[in-house]
């Protein structure tokens, strides 16, 4: 019973879960940003490439 009480009060793994969630949120945001900005950057470089001699 003491082991269960000790395990219930421990929060050592909590930080790892929080960092994992934060990493997931940042990753989703980065992928969404790249998908939104990607076509604009591609068209910019394509137009620049066609204007080069």
C-alpha positions, 0 to 999 in steps of 0.5 A: 500500500505504501508503494502505491501511495509513493507512486501516486505522489511522485511527479518525476515523469510529469516533466517528460510528458510536458516536454513531449506535448510542447514539442508536439505543439511546436512541430505541428505549428512549424509544419502548418507554417511551412505548408502555408508559406511554402507555395509563396516561396516556391513561386518567388524563386521560380519567378526569380529563376526565369528572370535570370539570364 
